[in-house]
Amino acid sequence: MYNHNRSPSPFPPSETAERALLLATIPSLDPPHFLGPIIANAATTTRDHLTIVLFSRLFNDPCSSSTTFRGVSRTEHFDDVLHLLTYVYVQATSVAQSLDKILMEIDVLLLGIDHDVPCDLGKGVNVVFRVAGDAIAVPLPASITTVRQSFLQPADHDPIDALASPSTPLTPSTPHDTTHKPPPRLPVVALGGTFDHLHAGHKILLSMGAWIASEKIIVGVTDDVLLTKKINRHVMQPLPERIECVRAFLARFRPGIEYEIVPIQDVCGPTGWDPNVQGLVVSRETVSGAEAIATQRAAKSLPPLQTFIIDVISPDSARLDHEDMDLMRRTKMSSTFIREWLANKKAAEQVKAKTKTEETTGGREAGKV
């Protein structure tokens, strides 16, 4: 999987790319600290859209008939994948924010080695960042191989040889329910949110819902009528735009399953009455909503939902060190933050335009004297 024939070839710091790909093989579900400097380099160089693609046999189909190529149970390893995704998103987002690229789009995709890489993955990309020594175990399409490649050196504290073996042991994780082993995936999974100016926090939530769903994901998007009291409401995206952004991201992250993306005007949405839902993904802040859904389903004699909680800075996570935790707390994954930035930028532009107009008018008046 890894070889040493590819020497580092950094993208010149004087150059930037509008759209970029970062491709890397990972050996386990641990946060890939060896990718830290490469992610930072890619996020620094990219202006508009950075897509990070992580390859691993662990992401293979968990229901494969072949035990050799079978991926991990997606329900049992929910927290492991959550912390993996969170680490990568925070690394890239923190760099983008430090450079005031608040609206830069960042996607993290998880691909197994049991399926072909999407043929259009490299469409419109200006540069592909790779890890020096990483021979990805699946053929890459022409849309990627014909684009400029930049091989970068991984961090020293993660020996490249340790990444070479596809049989690298997986650190055990604790199942959500220790008394009853859950199925590796659930047919239908639901989640909800506002999804204004889709950011890393939203994408982690959507990714985890799609990650554990085998057939369909239901996404409830808060209707405009419930958002009239939001701070900086005037720069909020309208409902159709928010729905389309959710759909576009899911199509990139998990093509091949059904997306039911609907406006909601209450906390329950379809999960309150749809009997064909098995899983619910919520953030730590919206656990009360999950409890309300459970109450409503029980009142309708509907089966209970298996609930998965997004808690990216849980203090009991052994996979994240203190530096990771501190960076997560400092990185602003918030629509409120983005709207404030947009509102301030818009206000500054209006002041600048007004000043320019006054200076132009003043100059004309002076010329008449």
C-alpha positions as CSV (number, residue, x, y, z in Angstrom):
1,M,0.0,0.0,0.0
2,Y,2.9,2.4,0.7
3,N,6.2,2.7,-1.2
4,H,9.1,5.1,-1.0
5,N,9.5,6.0,-4.7
6,R,7.4,9.1,-4.5
7,S,9.6,11.9,-3.1
8,P,7.9,15.0,-1.6
9,S,7.0,17.6,-4.1
10,P,5.3,20.5,-2.3
11,F,2.9,22.8,-4.1
12,P,4.8,26.2,-4.4
13,P,3.7,28.4,-1.5
14,S,3.4,31.3,-3.9
15,E,0.6,29.4,-5.8
16,T,-3.0,28.8,-4.8
17,A,-5.7,26.5,-6.2
18,E,-9.3,27.2,-6.5
19,R,-10.3,23.6,-6.0
20,A,-8.1,20.8,-4.6
21,L,-8.2,17.1,-3.6
22,L,-6.2,15.5,-0.7
23,L,-6.0,11.7,-1.0
24,A,-4.7,9.5,1.8
25,T,-4.8,5.9,3.0
26,I,-5.4,5.5,6.8
27,P,-4.5,2.3,8.7
28,S,-7.0,2.6,11.6
29,L,-9.9,4.7,12.9
30,D,-7.6,6.7,15.2
31,P,-7.3,10.4,14.4
32,P,-4.6,10.5,11.6
33,H,-2.1,12.8,13.3
34,F,0.4,12.0,10.5
35,L,-1.8,13.9,8.1
36,G,-1.8,17.1,10.2
37,P,0.8,19.0,8.2
38,I,-0.5,17.8,4.9
39,I,-4.1,18.9,5.8
40,A,-2.7,22.3,6.9
41,N,-0.8,22.7,3.6
42,A,-3.8,21.8,1.5
43,A,-6.1,24.1,3.4
44,T,-3.6,26.9,3.2
45,T,-3.2,26.5,-0.6
46,T,-6.9,26.0,-1.5
47,R,-9.1,29.1,-2.0
48,D,-12.7,27.8,-2.5
49,H,-13.2,24.0,-2.2
50,L,-11.0,21.3,-0.5
51,T,-12.1,17.7,-0.7
52,I,-10.2,15.3,1.6
53,V,-10.7,11.6,0.7
54,L,-9.6,9.0,3.2
55,F,-9.2,5.4,1.9
56,S,-9.3,2.3,4.2
57,R,-10.4,-1.3,4.1
58,L,-12.2,-0.5,7.3
59,F,-14.7,1.5,5.2
60,N,-15.5,-1.5,3.0
61,D,-19.1,-2.8,3.0
62,P,-19.7,-4.2,6.5
63,C,-22.1,-6.8,5.1
64,S,-19.7,-8.2,2.5
65,S,-19.7,-12.0,2.2
66,S,-15.9,-11.9,2.2
67,T,-14.5,-11.7,5.7
68,T,-11.1,-10.6,4.3
69,F,-12.6,-7.5,2.7
70,R,-15.5,-6.8,5.2
71,G,-15.5,-3.4,6.8
72,V,-16.1,-2.6,10.4
73,S,-19.6,-2.5,11.9
74,R,-20.8,1.1,11.3
75,T,-23.0,1.2,14.3
76,E,-20.5,-0.4,16.7
77,H,-17.8,2.0,15.6
78,F,-19.9,5.1,15.4
79,D,-17.9,7.0,17.9
80,D,-14.6,6.0,16.4
81,V,-15.5,7.3,12.9
82,L,-17.1,10.4,14.5
83,H,-13.8,11.3,16.2
84,L,-11.8,10.5,13.0
85,L,-14.0,12.8,10.9
86,T,-14.0,15.5,13.6
87,Y,-10.2,15.5,13.8
88,V,-9.8,16.0,10.0
89,Y,-12.5,18.6,9.7
90,V,-11.1,20.6,12.7
91,Q,-7.6,20.5,11.3
92,A,-8.7,21.9,7.9
93,T,-11.3,24.3,9.3
94,S,-9.0,25.9,11.8
95,V,-6.4,26.7,9.1
96,A,-9.1,28.1,6.8
97,Q,-10.5,30.3,9.6
98,S,-7.1,31.5,10.6
99,L,-6.7,32.8,7.0
100,D,-10.2,34.4,7.0
101,K,-11.4,31.9,4.5
102,I,-14.7,31.5,6.4
103,L,-16.7,30.4,3.4
104,M,-14.2,27.9,2.0
105,E,-15.9,24.6,1.4
106,I,-14.3,21.6,3.0
107,D,-15.6,18.0,2.5
108,V,-14.2,14.8,4.0
109,L,-15.2,11.6,2.2
110,L,-14.6,8.0,3.4
111,L,-14.0,5.4,0.7
112,G,-13.4,1.7,1.0
113,I,-11.1,-0.3,-1.3
114,D,-13.9,-2.6,-2.4
115,H,-15.5,-0.2,-4.8
116,D,-14.4,2.0,-7.7
117,V,-13.5,5.6,-7.0
118,P,-16.2,7.9,-8.5
119,C,-15.0,8.8,-12.0
120,D,-15.8,12.5,-11.6
121,L,-14.1,12.9,-8.2
122,G,-11.4,15.0,-9.8
123,K,-13.6,17.1,-12.0
124,G,-12.7,20.8,-11.8
125,V,-9.8,20.2,-9.5
126,N,-6.6,22.1,-10.0
127,V,-4.2,20.0,-7.8
128,V,-4.2,16.7,-6.0
129,F,-2.3,16.4,-2.8
130,R,-0.9,13.0,-1.9
131,V,1.1,11.5,1.0
132,A,4.7,10.7,0.0
133,G,4.9,6.9,-0.1
134,D,1.2,6.2,-0.3
135,A,0.2,3.8,-3.1
136,I,-3.5,3.9,-2.8
137,A,-4.9,0.4,-3.1
138,V,-7.6,1.2,-5.7
139,P,-7.2,2.5,-9.2
140,L,-7.8,6.3,-9.6
141,P,-9.9,7.6,-12.4
142,A,-8.5,9.8,-15.2
143,S,-10.2,12.9,-13.7
144,I,-7.6,12.5,-10.8
145,T,-4.5,11.1,-12.5
146,T,-4.4,13.7,-15.2
147,V,-4.4,16.5,-12.7
148,R,-1.2,18.0,-11.2
149,Q,0.0,15.8,-8.2
150,S,1.8,17.2,-5.2
151,F,3.3,14.6,-2.8
152,L,3.9,15.8,0.7
153,Q,5.7,14.3,3.7
154,P,3.6,13.1,6.6
155,A,4.4,14.0,10.2
156,D,7.5,12.2,11.6
157,H,5.7,10.8,14.7
158,D,3.7,8.3,12.6
159,P,6.2,6.0,10.8
160,I,5.2,5.4,7.2
161,D,6.0,1.7,7.5
162,A,3.3,1.4,10.2
163,L,0.8,2.4,7.5
164,A,1.8,-0.3,5.0
165,S,0.0,-3.3,6.4
166,P,-3.7,-3.7,5.6
167,S,-3.9,-6.0,8.6
168,T,-3.1,-3.2,11.0
169,P,-5.1,-4.2,14.1
170,L,-8.2,-2.0,14.9
171,T,-8.4,-0.5,18.3
172,P,-11.5,-2.0,19.9
173,S,-14.5,0.3,20.5
174,T,-17.4,-0.1,22.8
175,P,-20.7,-0.9,21.2
176,H,-23.6,1.5,22.0
177,D,-25.6,-1.4,23.5
178,T,-23.4,-3.9,25.3
179,T,-26.3,-6.3,26.0
180,H,-27.5,-6.6,22.4
181,K,-25.1,-6.3,19.4
182,P,-26.6,-3.9,16.9
183,P,-26.7,-4.6,13.2
184,P,-23.7,-3.2,11.3
185,R,-26.0,-0.7,9.5
186,L,-29.6,0.5,9.9
187,P,-32.0,0.6,6.9
188,V,-33.4,4.1,7.6
189,V,-31.7,6.8,9.7
190,A,-33.1,10.3,10.5
191,L,-31.6,13.6,11.7
192,G,-32.5,17.3,11.7
193,G,-31.1,20.8,11.9
194,T,-31.1,24.3,10.5
195,F,-28.2,23.7,8.1
196,D,-27.6,27.4,7.4
197,H,-24.3,28.0,5.6
198,L,-23.4,24.3,5.7
199,H,-20.2,24.0,7.8
200,A,-18.0,21.3,9.3
201,G,-20.4,20.6,12.3
202,H,-23.3,20.1,9.9
203,K,-21.3,17.9,7.6
204,I,-20.1,15.7,10.6
205,L,-23.8,15.2,11.6
206,L,-24.9,14.4,8.0
207,S,-21.9,12.1,7.4
208,M,-22.6,10.1,10.5
209,G,-26.2,9.6,9.6
210,A,-25.3,8.5,6.1
211,W,-22.5,6.4,7.4
212,I,-24.8,4.1,9.4
213,A,-27.7,4.1,6.9
214,S,-28.0,1.3,4.3
215,E,-31.0,2.4,2.4
216,K,-32.2,5.9,3.2
217,I,-31.4,9.0,5.2
218,I,-34.2,11.4,6.3
219,V,-33.1,14.9,6.9
220,G,-35.4,17.4,8.5
221,V,-34.5,21.0,7.7
222,T,-35.9,23.7,9.9
223,D,-38.5,25.8,8.0
224,D,-38.0,29.6,7.6
225,V,-41.0,30.4,9.8
226,L,-39.3,29.0,12.9
227,L,-36.1,31.1,12.3
228,T,-37.4,34.6,12.5
229,K,-35.6,35.4,15.8
230,K,-32.2,34.1,14.6
231,I,-29.3,36.6,15.0
232,N,-28.4,38.2,11.7
233,R,-31.4,36.7,10.0
234,H,-30.9,38.9,7.0
235,V,-27.9,36.9,5.8
236,M,-29.4,33.5,6.5
237,Q,-29.9,31.2,3.4
238,P,-33.5,30.6,2.4
239,L,-35.0,27.1,2.9
240,P,-34.7,25.9,-0.7
241,E,-31.0,26.8,-0.8
242,R,-30.3,25.0,2.5
243,I,-32.1,21.9,1.3
244,E,-30.1,21.9,-1.9
245,C,-26.8,22.2,0.0
246,V,-27.7,19.3,2.2
247,R,-28.6,17.2,-0.9
248,A,-25.4,18.1,-2.7
249,F,-23.2,17.2,0.2
250,L,-24.9,13.8,0.8
251,A,-24.5,13.0,-2.9
252,R,-20.8,13.5,-2.5
253,F,-20.4,11.7,0.8
254,R,-22.8,8.7,0.2
255,P,-24.0,8.2,-3.3
256,G,-26.3,5.3,-3.9
257,I,-28.8,5.7,-1.0
258,E,-32.1,7.5,-0.9
259,Y,-32.2,11.1,0.5
260,E,-35.5,12.3,1.9
261,I,-34.9,16.0,2.7
262,V,-38.0,17.8,4.1
263,P,-38.9,21.0,5.8
264,I,-39.9,20.6,9.4
265,Q,-41.9,22.9,11.6
266,D,-41.6,21.0,14.9
267,V,-39.0,19.0,16.7
268,C,-40.2,15.6,15.5
269,G,-40.7,15.9,11.8
270,P,-41.2,12.5,10.0
271,T,-39.6,10.6,12.9
272,G,-42.6,11.3,15.0
273,W,-45.0,9.3,12.8
274,D,-42.9,7.2,10.3
275,P,-42.8,3.5,11.4
276,N,-40.0,2.8,8.9
277,V,-37.2,4.6,10.8
278,Q,-34.7,2.7,12.9
279,G,-32.0,5.2,13.9
280,L,-31.8,8.8,15.0
281,V,-28.6,10.9,15.1
282,V,-28.6,14.0,17.3
283,S,-26.1,16.4,18.8
284,R,-25.4,16.6,22.5
285,E,-27.3,19.9,22.5
286,T,-30.5,18.4,21.0
287,V,-30.8,15.3,23.1
288,S,-34.0,16.7,24.6
289,G,-35.5,16.6,21.0
290,A,-34.7,12.9,20.8
291,E,-36.6,12.4,24.1
292,A,-39.6,14.3,22.7
293,I,-39.5,12.0,19.6
294,A,-39.3,8.9,21.8
295,T,-42.4,10.1,23.8
296,Q,-44.4,10.8,20.6
297,R,-43.5,7.5,19.0
298,A,-44.4,5.6,22.2
299,A,-47.8,7.4,22.2
300,K,-48.4,6.2,18.7
301,S,-47.2,2.6,19.5
302,L,-44.2,2.9,17.1
303,P,-41.0,1.0,17.7
304,P,-38.3,3.0,19.6
305,L,-35.3,4.4,17.7
306,Q,-31.7,3.6,18.3
307,T,-30.2,6.9,19.1
308,F,-26.6,8.0,18.3
309,I,-25.2,11.1,19.9
310,I,-22.8,13.5,18.2
311,D,-20.5,14.6,21.0
312,V,-17.3,15.7,19.3
313,I,-15.5,17.0,22.5
314,S,-16.5,14.3,24.9
315,P,-14.0,14.4,27.8
316,D,-13.9,10.6,28.0
317,S,-12.7,10.1,24.4
318,A,-9.3,8.3,24.7
319,R,-8.7,8.8,21.0
320,L,-8.3,12.6,21.2
321,D,-5.3,14.2,23.0
322,H,-5.4,17.6,24.9
323,E,-4.1,19.5,21.8
324,D,-6.9,18.0,19.7
325,M,-9.5,18.9,22.3
326,D,-8.2,22.5,22.7
327,L,-8.2,23.0,18.9
328,M,-11.8,21.7,18.7
329,R,-13.0,24.2,21.3
330,R,-11.3,27.1,19.5
331,T,-12.5,26.2,16.0
332,K,-15.9,27.9,15.4
333,M,-18.2,25.3,13.7
334,S,-21.2,27.5,14.0
335,S,-23.8,29.1,11.6
336,T,-24.1,32.0,14.1
337,F,-20.4,32.7,13.7
338,I,-20.6,32.6,9.9
339,R,-23.7,34.9,9.8
340,E,-21.9,37.4,12.1
341,W,-18.8,37.3,9.8
342,L,-21.1,37.9,6.8
343,A,-23.0,40.7,8.4
344,N,-19.8,42.4,9.5
345,K,-18.4,42.1,6.0
346,K,-21.5,43.4,4.4
347,A,-21.6,46.3,6.8
348,A,-18.0,47.1,6.1
349,E,-18.6,47.1,2.4
350,Q,-21.6,49.4,2.8
351,V,-19.4,51.9,4.8
352,K,-16.7,51.7,2.2
353,A,-19.2,52.3,-0.6
354,K,-20.7,55.2,1.2
355,T,-17.3,56.8,1.9
356,K,-16.3,56.4,-1.7
357,T,-19.6,58.1,-2.8
358,E,-19.1,61.0,-0.4
359,E,-15.5,61.5,-1.6
360,T,-16.6,61.5,-5.2
361,T,-19.5,63.9,-4.5
362,G,-17.2,66.1,-2.4
363,G,-14.6,66.2,-5.2
364,R,-17.2,67.3,-7.7
365,E,-18.5,70.0,-5.5
366,A,-15.0,71.3,-4.9
367,G,-14.4,71.4,-8.7
368,K,-17.4,73.8,-9.1
369,V,-16.0,76.4,-6.7
